């Protein structure tokens, strides 16, 4: 069936079907990127960055001396 006939009959093509699906989240896209592109060396960098961000976010005044030693 040609694309014109599909459009007239209301059938969707492959691209339109994919466009109607729910979008994956950020974590899922990152996981798929690592898995399909074999970029496993990025994982430790992201883990360390997230750890530092979590330390700064949850630090408050009690962890301030420890943050100063990191930078």
Predicted model as a PDB file, atoms N, CA, C, CB and O in Angstrom, pLDDT in the B-factor column:
MODEL        1                                                                  
ATOM      1  N   UNK A   1       0.847  -1.169   0.000  1.00 48.00           N  
ATOM      2  CA  UNK A   1       0.000   0.000   0.000  1.00 48.00           C  
ATOM      3  C   UNK A   1       0.896   1.237   0.000  1.00 48.00           C  
ATOM      4  CB  UNK A   1      -0.966  -0.004   1.221  1.00 48.00           C  
ATOM      5  O   UNK A   1       1.855   1.299   0.769  1.00 48.00           O  
ATOM      6  N   UNK A   2       0.608   2.189  -0.823  1.00 53.00           N  
ATOM      7  CA  UNK A   2       1.429   3.387  -0.924  1.00 53.00           C  
ATOM      8  C   UNK A   2       1.128   4.322   0.238  1.00 53.00           C  
ATOM      9  CB  UNK A   2       1.192   4.100  -2.268  1.00 53.00           C  
ATOM     10  O   UNK A   2       0.130   4.166   0.942  1.00 53.00           O  
ATOM     11  N   UNK A   3       2.007   5.292   0.423  1.00 51.00           N  
ATOM     12  CA  UNK A   3       1.849   6.252   1.517  1.00 51.00           C  
ATOM     13  C   UNK A   3       0.590   7.089   1.346  1.00 51.00           C  
ATOM     14  CB  UNK A   3       3.069   7.162   1.605  1.00 51.00           C  
ATOM     15  O   UNK A   3      -0.067   7.441   2.326  1.00 51.00           O  
ATOM     16  N   UNK A   4       0.252   7.411   0.087  1.00 51.00           N  
ATOM     17  CA  UNK A   4      -0.955   8.214  -0.152  1.00 51.00           C  
ATOM     18  C   UNK A   4      -2.208   7.446   0.245  1.00 51.00           C  
ATOM     19  CB  UNK A   4      -1.043   8.630  -1.630  1.00 51.00           C  
ATOM     20  O   UNK A   4      -3.116   8.009   0.857  1.00 51.00           O  
ATOM     21  N   UNK A   5      -2.259   6.165  -0.099  1.00 52.00           N  
ATOM     22  CA  UNK A   5      -3.423   5.356   0.257  1.00 52.00           C  
ATOM     23  C   UNK A   5      -3.518   5.169   1.768  1.00 52.00           C  
ATOM     24  CB  UNK A   5      -3.358   3.992  -0.440  1.00 52.00           C  
ATOM     25  O   UNK A   5      -4.613   5.163   2.330  1.00 52.00           O  
ATOM     26  N   UNK A   6      -2.350   5.013   2.432  1.00 54.00           N  
ATOM     27  CA  UNK A   6      -2.363   4.902   3.888  1.00 54.00           C  
ATOM     28  C   UNK A   6      -2.895   6.173   4.524  1.00 54.00           C  
ATOM     29  CB  UNK A   6      -0.963   4.599   4.415  1.00 54.00           C  
ATOM     30  O   UNK A   6      -3.672   6.120   5.478  1.00 54.00           O  
ATOM     31  N   UNK A   7      -2.481   7.308   3.999  1.00 50.00           N  
ATOM     32  CA  UNK A   7      -2.950   8.588   4.545  1.00 50.00           C  
ATOM     33  C   UNK A   7      -4.448   8.756   4.331  1.00 50.00           C  
ATOM     34  CB  UNK A   7      -2.193   9.758   3.900  1.00 50.00           C  
ATOM     35  O   UNK A   7      -5.148   9.282   5.196  1.00 50.00           O  
ATOM     36  N   UNK A   8      -4.935   8.313   3.187  1.00 50.00           N  
ATOM     37  CA  UNK A   8      -6.364   8.447   2.902  1.00 50.00           C  
ATOM     38  C   UNK A   8      -7.192   7.481   3.745  1.00 50.00           C  
ATOM     39  CB  UNK A   8      -6.633   8.206   1.416  1.00 50.00           C  
ATOM     40  O   UNK A   8      -8.297   7.819   4.168  1.00 50.00           O  
ATOM     41  N   UNK A   9      -6.672   6.297   3.988  1.00 52.00           N  
ATOM     42  CA  UNK A   9      -7.436   5.305   4.740  1.00 52.00           C  
ATOM     43  C   UNK A   9      -7.299   5.481   6.246  1.00 52.00           C  
ATOM     44  CB  UNK A   9      -6.997   3.914   4.353  1.00 52.00           C  
ATOM     45  O   UNK A   9      -7.995   4.820   7.017  1.00 52.00           O  
ATOM     46  N   UNK A  10      -6.414   6.360   6.662  1.00 54.00           N  
ATOM     47  CA  UNK A  10      -6.244   6.612   8.086  1.00 54.00           C  
ATOM     48  C   UNK A  10      -5.189   5.753   8.747  1.00 54.00           C  
ATOM     49  CB  UNK A  10      -7.528   6.409   8.778  1.00 54.00           C  
ATOM     50  O   UNK A  10      -4.981   5.857   9.956  1.00 54.00           O  
ATOM     51  N   UNK A  11      -4.515   4.904   7.984  1.00 57.00           N  
ATOM     52  CA  UNK A  11      -3.454   4.088   8.556  1.00 57.00           C  
ATOM     53  C   UNK A  11      -2.218   4.945   8.767  1.00 57.00           C  
ATOM     54  CB  UNK A  11      -3.133   2.878   7.648  1.00 57.00           C  
ATOM     55  O   UNK A  11      -1.982   5.920   8.054  1.00 57.00           O  
ATOM     56  N   UNK A  12      -1.440   4.558   9.759  1.00 59.00           N  
ATOM     57  CA  UNK A  12      -0.221   5.307  10.056  1.00 59.00           C  
ATOM     58  C   UNK A  12       0.991   4.535   9.570  1.00 59.00           C  
ATOM     59  CB  UNK A  12      -0.106   5.594  11.565  1.00 59.00           C  
ATOM     60  O   UNK A  12       0.996   3.305   9.521  1.00 59.00           O  
ATOM     61  N   UNK A  13       2.003   5.283   9.217  1.00 65.00           N  
ATOM     62  CA  UNK A  13       3.252   4.658   8.824  1.00 65.00           C  
ATOM     63  C   UNK A  13       4.129   4.417  10.042  1.00 65.00           C  
ATOM     64  CB  UNK A  13       3.985   5.519   7.797  1.00 65.00           C  
ATOM     65  O   UNK A  13       3.709   4.685  11.167  1.00 65.00           O  
ATOM     66  N   UNK A  14       5.324   3.923   9.837  1.00 74.00           N  
ATOM     67  CA  UNK A  14       6.227   3.622  10.932  1.00 74.00           C  
ATOM     68  C   UNK A  14       6.643   4.842  11.717  1.00 74.00           C  
ATOM     69  CB  UNK A  14       7.432   2.938  10.415  1.00 74.00           C  
ATOM     70  O   UNK A  14       6.715   4.795  12.945  1.00 74.00           O  
ATOM     71  N   UNK A  15       6.918   5.934  11.030  1.00 79.00           N  
ATOM     72  CA  UNK A  15       7.348   7.152  11.703  1.00 79.00           C  
ATOM     73  C   UNK A  15       6.229   7.732  12.555  1.00 79.00           C  
ATOM     74  CB  UNK A  15       7.820   8.183  10.683  1.00 79.00           C  
ATOM     75  O   UNK A  15       6.468   8.179  13.676  1.00 79.00           O  
ATOM     76  N   UNK A  16       5.025   7.727  12.037  1.00 78.00           N  
ATOM     77  CA  UNK A  16       3.884   8.256  12.789  1.00 78.00           C  
ATOM     78  C   UNK A  16       3.599   7.393  14.014  1.00 78.00           C  
ATOM     79  CB  UNK A  16       2.635   8.333  11.893  1.00 78.00           C  
ATOM     80  O   UNK A  16       3.226   7.917  15.064  1.00 78.00           O  
ATOM     81  N   UNK A  17       3.769   6.086  13.893  1.00 79.00           N  
ATOM     82  CA  UNK A  17       3.570   5.201  15.047  1.00 79.00           C  
ATOM     83  C   UNK A  17       4.582   5.509  16.143  1.00 79.00           C  
ATOM     84  CB  UNK A  17       3.682   3.723  14.624  1.00 79.00           C  
ATOM     85  O   UNK A  17       4.237   5.543  17.324  1.00 79.00           O  
ATOM     86  N   UNK A  18       5.827   5.733  15.748  1.00 76.00           N  
ATOM     87  CA  UNK A  18       6.851   6.069  16.729  1.00 76.00           C  
ATOM     88  C   UNK A  18       6.587   7.429  17.367  1.00 76.00           C  
ATOM     89  CB  UNK A  18       8.227   6.057  16.078  1.00 76.00           C  
ATOM     90  O   UNK A  18       6.864   7.616  18.552  1.00 76.00           O  
ATOM     91  N   UNK A  19       6.065   8.365  16.613  1.00 79.00           N  
ATOM     92  CA  UNK A  19       5.784   9.693  17.143  1.00 79.00           C  
ATOM     93  C   UNK A  19       4.657   9.661  18.168  1.00 79.00           C  
ATOM     94  CB  UNK A  19       5.430  10.645  16.013  1.00 79.00           C  
ATOM     95  O   UNK A  19       4.620  10.499  19.069  1.00 79.00           O  
ATOM     96  N   UNK A  20       3.744   8.710  18.045  1.00 83.00           N  
ATOM     97  CA  UNK A  20       2.626   8.610  18.974  1.00 83.00           C  
ATOM     98  C   UNK A  20       2.992   7.894  20.274  1.00 83.00           C  
ATOM     99  CB  UNK A  20       1.481   7.896  18.312  1.00 83.00           C  
ATOM    100  O   UNK A  20       2.237   7.968  21.244  1.00 83.00           O  
ATOM    101  N   UNK A  21       4.110   7.216  20.313  1.00 82.00           N  
ATOM    102  CA  UNK A  21       4.507   6.505  21.518  1.00 82.00           C  
ATOM    103  C   UNK A  21       4.987   7.497  22.569  1.00 82.00           C  
ATOM    104  CB  UNK A  21       5.606   5.471  21.206  1.00 82.00           C  
ATOM    105  O   UNK A  21       5.472   8.575  22.222  1.00 82.00           O  
ATOM    106  N   UNK A  22       4.858   7.147  23.862  1.00 85.00           N  
ATOM    107  CA  UNK A  22       5.357   8.044  24.920  1.00 85.00           C  
ATOM    108  C   UNK A  22       6.879   8.166  24.846  1.00 85.00           C  
ATOM    109  CB  UNK A  22       4.932   7.529  26.322  1.00 85.00           C  
ATOM    110  O   UNK A  22       7.574   7.208  24.507  1.00 85.00           O  
ATOM    111  N   UNK A  23       7.377   9.343  25.164  1.00 83.00           N  
ATOM    112  CA  UNK A  23       8.808   9.604  25.104  1.00 83.00           C  
ATOM    113  C   UNK A  23       9.507   8.981  26.317  1.00 83.00           C  
ATOM    114  CB  UNK A  23       9.081  11.125  25.040  1.00 83.00           C  
ATOM    115  O   UNK A  23       8.987   9.050  27.430  1.00 83.00           O  
ATOM    116  N   UNK A  24      10.682   8.374  26.109  1.00 82.00           N  
ATOM    117  CA  UNK A  24      11.410   7.821  27.251  1.00 82.00           C  
ATOM    118  C   UNK A  24      12.002   8.940  28.100  1.00 82.00           C  
ATOM    119  CB  UNK A  24      12.521   6.869  26.776  1.00 82.00           C  
ATOM    120  O   UNK A  24      12.207  10.055  27.620  1.00 82.00           O  
ATOM    121  N   UNK A  25      12.267   8.637  29.337  1.00 87.00           N  
ATOM    122  CA  UNK A  25      12.832   9.620  30.247  1.00 87.00           C  
ATOM    123  C   UNK A  25      14.324   9.812  30.015  1.00 87.00           C  
ATOM    124  CB  UNK A  25      12.580   9.208  31.680  1.00 87.00           C  
ATOM    125  O   UNK A  25      14.929   9.147  29.174  1.00 87.00           O  
ATOM    126  N   UNK A  26      14.897  10.720  30.768  1.00 86.00           N  
ATOM    127  CA  UNK A  26      16.314  11.048  30.633  1.00 86.00           C  
ATOM    128  C   UNK A  26      17.204   9.863  30.995  1.00 86.00           C  
ATOM    129  CB  UNK A  26      16.661  12.243  31.509  1.00 86.00           C  
ATOM    130  O   UNK A  26      18.184   9.582  30.304  1.00 86.00           O  
ATOM    131  N   UNK A  27      16.864   9.178  32.068  1.00 86.00           N  
ATOM    132  CA  UNK A  27      17.676   8.033  32.502  1.00 86.00           C  
ATOM    133  C   UNK A  27      17.622   6.914  31.474  1.00 86.00           C  
ATOM    134  CB  UNK A  27      17.198   7.515  33.869  1.00 86.00           C  
ATOM    135  O   UNK A  27      18.639   6.283  31.186  1.00 86.00           O  
ATOM    136  N   UNK A  28      16.440   6.663  30.920  1.00 90.00           N  
ATOM    137  CA  UNK A  28      16.292   5.615  29.905  1.00 90.00           C  
ATOM    138  C   UNK A  28      17.086   5.958  28.639  1.00 90.00           C  
ATOM    139  CB  UNK A  28      14.803   5.414  29.558  1.00 90.00           C  
ATOM    140  O   UNK A  28      17.746   5.094  28.062  1.00 90.00           O  
ATOM    141  N   UNK A  29      17.018   7.206  28.221  1.00 88.00           N  
ATOM    142  CA  UNK A  29      17.784   7.609  27.039  1.00 88.00           C  
ATOM    143  C   UNK A  29      19.282   7.489  27.276  1.00 88.00           C  
ATOM    144  CB  UNK A  29      17.435   9.042  26.646  1.00 88.00           C  
ATOM    145  O   UNK A  29      20.022   7.065  26.388  1.00 88.00           O  
ATOM    146  N   UNK A  30      19.738   7.864  28.483  1.00 85.00           N  
ATOM    147  CA  UNK A  30      21.156   7.752  28.804  1.00 85.00           C  
ATOM    148  C   UNK A  30      21.587   6.287  28.817  1.00 85.00           C  
ATOM    149  CB  UNK A  30      21.454   8.411  30.163  1.00 85.00           C  
ATOM    150  O   UNK A  30      22.660   5.950  28.316  1.00 85.00           O  
ATOM    151  N   UNK A  31      20.757   5.421  29.386  1.00 86.00           N  
ATOM    152  CA  UNK A  31      21.071   3.993  29.418  1.00 86.00           C  
ATOM    153  C   UNK A  31      21.153   3.421  27.999  1.00 86.00           C  
ATOM    154  CB  UNK A  31      20.014   3.230  30.239  1.00 86.00           C  
ATOM    155  O   UNK A  31      22.072   2.665  27.683  1.00 86.00           O  
ATOM    156  N   UNK A  32      20.195   3.781  27.152  1.00 88.00           N  
ATOM    157  CA  UNK A  32      20.218   3.308  25.767  1.00 88.00           C  
ATOM    158  C   UNK A  32      21.445   3.825  25.026  1.00 88.00           C  
ATOM    159  CB  UNK A  32      18.947   3.741  25.035  1.00 88.00           C  
ATOM    160  O   UNK A  32      22.038   3.103  24.225  1.00 88.00           O  
ATOM    161  N   UNK A  33      21.825   5.071  25.291  1.00 87.00           N  
ATOM    162  CA  UNK A  33      23.029   5.629  24.675  1.00 87.00           C  
ATOM    163  C   UNK A  33      24.262   4.830  25.074  1.00 87.00           C  
ATOM    164  CB  UNK A  33      23.204   7.101  25.070  1.00 87.00           C  
ATOM    165  O   UNK A  33      25.083   4.482  24.226  1.00 87.00           O  
ATOM    166  N   UNK A  34      24.392   4.539  26.374  1.00 85.00           N  
ATOM    167  CA  UNK A  34      25.545   3.762  26.836  1.00 85.00           C  
ATOM    168  C   UNK A  34      25.549   2.363  26.239  1.00 85.00           C  
ATOM    169  CB  UNK A  34      25.550   3.674  28.359  1.00 85.00           C  
ATOM    170  O   UNK A  34      26.594   1.857  25.830  1.00 85.00           O  
ATOM    171  N   UNK A  35      24.387   1.748  26.192  1.00 87.00           N  
ATOM    172  CA  UNK A  35      24.303   0.364  25.733  1.00 87.00           C  
ATOM    173  C   UNK A  35      24.580   0.219  24.244  1.00 87.00           C  
ATOM    174  CB  UNK A  35      22.945  -0.197  26.047  1.00 87.00           C  
ATOM    175  O   UNK A  35      25.329  -0.669  23.839  1.00 87.00           O  
ATOM    176  N   UNK A  36      23.986   1.078  23.427  1.00 88.00           N  
ATOM    177  CA  UNK A  36      24.117   0.918  21.980  1.00 88.00           C  
ATOM    178  C   UNK A  36      25.406   1.510  21.420  1.00 88.00           C  
ATOM    179  CB  UNK A  36      22.943   1.552  21.295  1.00 88.00           C  
ATOM    180  O   UNK A  36      25.907   1.032  20.402  1.00 88.00           O  
ATOM    181  N   UNK A  37      25.951   2.538  22.063  1.00 88.00           N  
ATOM    182  CA  UNK A  37      27.167   3.177  21.560  1.00 88.00           C  
ATOM    183  C   UNK A  37      28.427   2.716  22.276  1.00 88.00           C  
ATOM    184  CB  UNK A  37      27.045   4.666  21.683  1.00 88.00           C  
ATOM    185  O   UNK A  37      29.528   3.152  21.940  1.00 88.00           O  
ATOM    186  N   UNK A  38      28.272   1.836  23.262  1.00 86.00           N  
ATOM    187  CA  UNK A  38      29.417   1.275  24.004  1.00 86.00           C  
ATOM    188  C   UNK A  38      30.291   2.371  24.614  1.00 86.00           C  
ATOM    189  CB  UNK A  38      30.268   0.394  23.078  1.00 86.00           C  
ATOM    190  O   UNK A  38      31.517   2.322  24.513  1.00 86.00           O  
ATOM    191  N   UNK A  39      29.661   3.349  25.242  1.00 84.00           N  
ATOM    192  CA  UNK A  39      30.382   4.447  25.887  1.00 84.00           C  
ATOM    193  C   UNK A  39      30.415   4.251  27.399  1.00 84.00           C  
ATOM    194  CB  UNK A  39      29.733   5.800  25.538  1.00 84.00           C  
ATOM    195  O   UNK A  39      30.031   5.146  28.152  1.00 84.00           O  
ATOM    196  N   UNK A  40      30.874   3.080  27.847  1.00 86.00           N  
ATOM    197  CA  UNK A  40      30.842   2.760  29.267  1.00 86.00           C  
ATOM    198  C   UNK A  40      31.789   3.617  30.080  1.00 86.00           C  
ATOM    199  CB  UNK A  40      31.174   1.316  29.473  1.00 86.00           C  
ATOM    200  O   UNK A  40      31.619   3.710  31.296  1.00 86.00           O  
ATOM    201  N   UNK A  41      32.772   4.246  29.471  1.00 88.00           N  
ATOM    202  CA  UNK A  41      33.722   5.077  30.206  1.00 88.00           C  
ATOM    203  C   UNK A  41      33.064   6.355  30.726  1.00 88.00           C  
ATOM    204  CB  UNK A  41      34.912   5.429  29.318  1.00 88.00           C  
ATOM    205  O   UNK A  41      33.633   7.020  31.591  1.00 88.00           O  
ATOM    206  N   UNK A  42      31.884   6.714  30.223  1.00 87.00           N  
ATOM    207  CA  UNK A  42      31.182   7.909  30.689  1.00 87.00           C  
ATOM    208  C   UNK A  42      30.533   7.669  32.052  1.00 87.00           C  
ATOM    209  CB  UNK A  42      30.120   8.336  29.667  1.00 87.00           C  
ATOM    210  O   UNK A  42      30.310   8.622  32.799  1.00 87.00           O  
ATOM    211  N   UNK A  43      30.229   6.431  32.383  1.00 86.00           N  
ATOM    212  CA  UNK A  43      29.509   6.114  33.612  1.00 86.00           C  
ATOM    213  C   UNK A  43      30.228   6.599  34.876  1.00 86.00           C  
ATOM    214  CB  UNK A  43      29.293   4.626  33.696  1.00 86.00           C  
ATOM    215  O   UNK A  43      29.574   7.232  35.705  1.00 86.00           O  
ATOM    216  N   UNK A  44      31.520   6.349  35.079  1.00 90.00           N  
ATOM    217  CA  UNK A  44      32.165   6.852  36.304  1.00 90.00           C  
ATOM    218  C   UNK A  44      32.160   8.382  36.400  1.00 90.00           C  
ATOM    219  CB  UNK A  44      33.598   6.352  36.370  1.00 90.00           C  
ATOM    220  O   UNK A  44      32.053   8.935  37.495  1.00 90.00           O  
ATOM    221  N   UNK A  45      32.272   9.052  35.272  1.00 90.00           N  
ATOM    222  CA  UNK A  45      32.244  10.516  35.281  1.00 90.00           C  
ATOM    223  C   UNK A  45      30.895  11.013  35.766  1.00 90.00           C  
ATOM    224  CB  UNK A  45      32.547  11.078  33.881  1.00 90.00           C  
ATOM    225  O   UNK A  45      30.820  11.919  36.595  1.00 90.00           O  
ATOM    226  N   UNK A  46      29.840  10.424  35.251  1.00 88.00           N  
ATOM    227  CA  UNK A  46      28.483  10.831  35.641  1.00 88.00           C  
ATOM    228  C   UNK A  46      28.232  10.502  37.108  1.00 88.00           C  
ATOM    229  CB  UNK A  46      27.425  10.138  34.750  1.00 88.00           C  
ATOM    230  O   UNK A  46      27.614  11.297  37.817  1.00 88.00           O  
ATOM    231  N   UNK A  47      28.693   9.358  37.574  1.00 90.00           N  
ATOM    232  CA  UNK A  47      28.491   8.972  38.972  1.00 90.00           C  
ATOM    233  C   UNK A  47      29.203   9.945  39.911  1.00 90.00           C  
ATOM    234  CB  UNK A  47      28.994   7.535  39.212  1.00 90.00           C  
ATOM    235  O   UNK A  47      28.635  10.353  40.923  1.00 90.00           O  
ATOM    236  N   UNK A  48      30.427  10.314  39.588  1.00 93.00           N  
ATOM    237  CA  UNK A  48      31.169  11.256  40.428  1.00 93.00           C  
ATOM    238  C   UNK A  48      30.501  12.631  40.411  1.00 93.00           C  
ATOM    239  CB  UNK A  48      32.635  11.366  39.954  1.00 93.00           C  
ATOM    240  O   UNK A  48      30.365  13.263  41.458  1.00 93.00           O  
ATOM    241  N   UNK A  49      30.091  13.094  39.252  1.00 91.00           N  
ATOM    242  CA  UNK A  49      29.410  14.385  39.181  1.00 91.00           C  
ATOM    243  C   UNK A  49      28.115  14.383  39.985  1.00 91.00           C  
ATOM    244  CB  UNK A  49      29.118  14.747  37.730  1.00 91.00           C  
ATOM    245  O   UNK A  49      27.834  15.342  40.704  1.00 91.00           O  
ATOM    246  N   UNK A  50      27.332  13.327  39.874  1.00 90.00           N  
ATOM    247  CA  UNK A  50      26.094  13.240  40.655  1.00 90.00           C  
ATOM    248  C   UNK A  50      26.378  13.161  42.150  1.00 90.00           C  
ATOM    249  CB  UNK A  50      25.278  12.027  40.219  1.00 90.00           C  
ATOM    250  O   UNK A  50      25.612  13.699  42.950  1.00 90.00           O  
ATOM    251  N   UNK A  51      27.458  12.504  42.534  1.00 90.00           N  
ATOM    252  CA  UNK A  51      27.824  12.431  43.948  1.00 90.00           C  
ATOM    253  C   UNK A  51      28.207  13.801  44.499  1.00 90.00           C  
ATOM    254  CB  UNK A  51      28.977  11.452  44.145  1.00 90.00           C  
ATOM    255  O   UNK A  51      27.798  14.162  45.603  1.00 90.00           O  
ATOM    256  N   UNK A  52      28.977  14.551  43.751  1.00 84.00           N  
ATOM    257  CA  UNK A  52      29.362  15.900  44.193  1.00 84.00           C  
ATOM    258  C   UNK A  52      28.144  16.804  44.256  1.00 84.00           C  
ATOM    259  CB  UNK A  52      30.423  16.506  43.249  1.00 84.00           C  
ATOM    260  O   UNK A  52      28.003  17.591  45.192  1.00 84.00           O  
ATOM    261  N   UNK A  53      27.262  16.699  43.269  1.00 83.00           N  
ATOM    262  CA  UNK A  53      26.040  17.505  43.284  1.00 83.00           C  
ATOM    263  C   UNK A  53      25.185  17.152  44.499  1.00 83.00           C  
ATOM    264  CB  UNK A  53      25.235  17.296  41.984  1.00 83.00           C  
ATOM    265  O   UNK A  53      24.649  18.041  45.159  1.00 83.00           O  
ATOM    266  N   UNK A  54      25.056  15.856  44.796  1.00 84.00           N  
ATOM    267  CA  UNK A  54      24.277  15.437  45.964  1.00 84.00           C  
ATOM    268  C   UNK A  54      24.916  15.935  47.257  1.00 84.00           C  
ATOM    269  CB  UNK A  54      24.144  13.908  45.998  1.00 84.00           C  
ATOM    270  O   UNK A  54      24.207  16.342  48.178  1.00 84.00           O  
ATOM    271  N   UNK A  55      26.235  15.909  47.336  1.00 79.00           N  
ATOM    272  CA  UNK A  55      26.934  16.393  48.526  1.00 79.00           C  
ATOM    273  C   UNK A  55      26.683  17.877  48.733  1.00 79.00           C  
ATOM    274  CB  UNK A  55      28.437  16.124  48.414  1.00 79.00           C  
ATOM    275  O   UNK A  55      26.415  18.314  49.852  1.00 79.00           O  
ATOM    276  N   UNK A  56      26.767  18.643  47.674  1.00 75.00           N  
ATOM    277  CA  UNK A  56      26.530  20.085  47.785  1.00 75.00           C  
ATOM    278  C   UNK A  56      25.065  20.360  48.095  1.00 75.00           C  
ATOM    279  CB  UNK A  56      26.945  20.807  46.486  1.00 75.00           C  
ATOM    280  O   UNK A  56      24.757  21.244  48.894  1.00 75.00           O  
ATOM    281  N   UNK A  57      24.171  19.622  47.480  1.00 77.00           N  
ATOM    282  CA  UNK A  57      22.729  19.853  47.662  1.00 77.00           C  
ATOM    283  C   UNK A  57      22.286  19.567  49.098  1.00 77.00           C  
ATOM    284  CB  UNK A  57      21.926  18.977  46.688  1.00 77.00           C  
ATOM    285  O   UNK A  57      21.548  20.348  49.699  1.00 77.00           O  
ATOM    286  N   UNK A  58      22.745  18.446  49.633  1.00 76.00           N  
ATOM    287  CA  UNK A  58      22.305  18.031  50.962  1.00 76.00           C  
ATOM    288  C   UNK A  58      23.237  18.475  52.082  1.00 76.00           C  
ATOM    289  CB  UNK A  58      22.166  16.548  50.999  1.00 76.00           C  
ATOM    290  O   UNK A  58      23.054  18.074  53.232  1.00 76.00           O  
ATOM    291  N   UNK A  59      24.211  19.279  51.771  1.00 70.00           N  
ATOM    292  CA  UNK A  59      25.254  19.583  52.743  1.00 70.00           C  
ATOM    293  C   UNK A  59      24.764  20.410  53.919  1.00 70.00           C  
ATOM    294  CB  UNK A  59      26.371  20.301  52.071  1.00 70.00           C  
ATOM    295  O   UNK A  59      24.887  19.981  55.067  1.00 70.00           O  
ATOM    296  N   UNK A  60      24.218  21.576  53.658  1.00 65.00           N  
ATOM    297  CA  UNK A  60      23.871  22.451  54.769  1.00 65.00           C  
ATOM    298  C   UNK A  60      25.137  22.982  55.412  1.00 65.00           C  
ATOM    299  CB  UNK A  60      23.006  21.711  55.805  1.00 65.00           C  
ATOM    300  O   UNK A  60      26.160  23.112  54.739  1.00 65.00           O  
ATOM    301  N   UNK A  61      25.093  23.292  56.694  1.00 60.00           N  
ATOM    302  CA  UNK A  61      26.266  23.857  57.370  1.00 60.00           C  
ATOM    303  C   UNK A  61      27.166  22.778  57.953  1.00 60.00           C  
ATOM    304  CB  UNK A  61      25.828  24.805  58.472  1.00 60.00           C  
ATOM    305  O   UNK A  61      28.348  23.040  58.171  1.00 60.00           O  
ATOM    306  N   UNK A  62      26.665  21.590  58.213  1.00 63.00           N  
ATOM    307  CA  UNK A  62      27.463  20.543  58.855  1.00 63.00           C  
ATOM    308  C   UNK A  62      28.554  20.005  57.938  1.00 63.00           C  
ATOM    309  CB  UNK A  62      26.565  19.404  59.300  1.00 63.00           C  
ATOM    310  O   UNK A  62      29.625  19.634  58.418  1.00 63.00           O  
ATOM    311  N   UNK A  63      28.312  19.955  56.647  1.00 61.00           N  
ATOM    312  CA  UNK A  63      29.291  19.376  55.722  1.00 61.00           C  
ATOM    313  C   UNK A  63      30.131  20.446  55.032  1.00 61.00           C  
ATOM    314  CB  UNK A  63      28.583  18.529  54.675  1.00 61.00           C  
ATOM    315  O   UNK A  63      30.928  20.127  54.150  1.00 61.00           O  
ATOM    316  N   UNK A  64      29.968  21.693  55.415  1.00 64.00           N  
ATOM    317  CA  UNK A  64      30.704  22.772  54.750  1.00 64.00           C  
ATOM    318  C   UNK A  64      32.223  22.588  54.817  1.00 64.00           C  
ATOM    319  CB  UNK A  64      30.330  24.103  55.369  1.00 64.00           C  
ATOM    320  O   UNK A  64      32.884  22.801  53.801  1.00 64.00           O  
ATOM    321  N   UNK A  65      32.811  22.207  55.949  1.00 68.00           N  
ATOM    322  CA  UNK A  65      34.277  22.014  55.963  1.00 68.00           C  
ATOM    323  C   UNK A  65      34.748  20.929  54.992  1.00 68.00           C  
ATOM    324  CB  UNK A  65      34.736  21.656  57.371  1.00 68.00           C  
ATOM    325  O   UNK A  65      35.848  21.017  54.447  1.00 68.00           O  
ATOM    326  N   UNK A  66      33.919  19.912  54.777  1.00 66.00           N  
ATOM    327  CA  UNK A  66      34.311  18.847  53.853  1.00 66.00           C  
ATOM    328  C   UNK A  66      34.228  19.304  52.396  1.00 66.00           C  
ATOM    329  CB  UNK A  66      33.430  17.617  54.063  1.00 66.00           C  
ATOM    330  O   UNK A  66      35.031  18.884  51.563  1.00 66.00           O  
ATOM    331  N   UNK A  67      33.269  20.152  52.095  1.00 64.00           N  
ATOM    332  CA  UNK A  67      33.126  20.664  50.735  1.00 64.00           C  
ATOM    333  C   UNK A  67      34.301  21.578  50.395  1.00 64.00           C  
ATOM    334  CB  UNK A  67      31.785  21.420  50.572  1.00 64.00           C  
ATOM    335  O   UNK A  67      34.805  21.553  49.273  1.00 64.00           O  
ATOM    336  N   UNK A  68      34.736  22.381  51.358  1.00 67.00           N  
ATOM    337  CA  UNK A  68      35.850  23.283  51.110  1.00 67.00           C  
ATOM    338  C   UNK A  68      37.139  22.514  50.789  1.00 67.00           C  
ATOM    339  CB  UNK A  68      36.067  24.189  52.319  1.00 67.00           C  
ATOM    340  O   UNK A  68      37.964  22.983  50.004  1.00 67.00           O  
ATOM    341  N   UNK A  69      37.307  21.353  51.388  1.00 68.00           N  
ATOM    342  CA  UNK A  69      38.515  20.577  51.088  1.00 68.00           C  
ATOM    343  C   UNK A  69      38.468  19.964  49.701  1.00 68.00           C  
ATOM    344  CB  UNK A  69      38.707  19.483  52.121  1.00 68.00           C  
ATOM    345  O   UNK A  69      39.516  19.657  49.133  1.00 68.00           O  
ATOM    346  N   UNK A  70      37.267  19.775  49.134  1.00 68.00           N  
ATOM    347  CA  UNK A  70      37.168  19.219  47.784  1.00 68.00           C  
ATOM    348  C   UNK A  70      37.576  20.237  46.718  1.00 68.00           C  
ATOM    349  CB  UNK A  70      35.744  18.736  47.521  1.00 68.00           C  
ATOM    350  O   UNK A  70      38.143  19.879  45.686  1.00 68.00           O  
ATOM    351  N   UNK A  71      37.286  21.485  46.979  1.00 66.00           N  
ATOM    352  CA  UNK A  71      37.557  22.516  45.976  1.00 66.00           C  
ATOM    353  C   UNK A  71      38.700  23.354  46.405  1.00 66.00           C  
ATOM    354  CB  UNK A  71      36.344  23.385  45.729  1.00 66.00           C  
ATOM    355  O   UNK A  71      39.087  24.282  45.694  1.00 66.00           O  
TER     356      UNK A  71                                                      
ENDMDL                                                                          
END                                                                             
